[in-house]
Amino acid sequence: MENEIQWNTLSEEDRKKQLFLQQKELLDTFLGTHAITREQYNISLHNLAQKMGFESEVSQGKRKTQK
């Protein structure tokens, strides 16, 4: 598996970032299959980012897509 992450070679911050991205990808999948609403997605993404310390990245992404 070429795309498999080598967790033991990543710094703690990089591991945290990869975990965040995996969780966000799962939320994207749920939204894409209509398993959750856009409102539920936004709330869940905000909560995930807040708990993991990635709030600024999420809010920057919103600004880019809302322009």
Buried (B, 14 or more C-beta within 10 A) or exposed (E): EEEEBEEEEEEEEEBBBEBBEEBBEEBEEBBEEEEBEEEEBBEBBBEBBEEBEBEEBBEEBEEEEEE
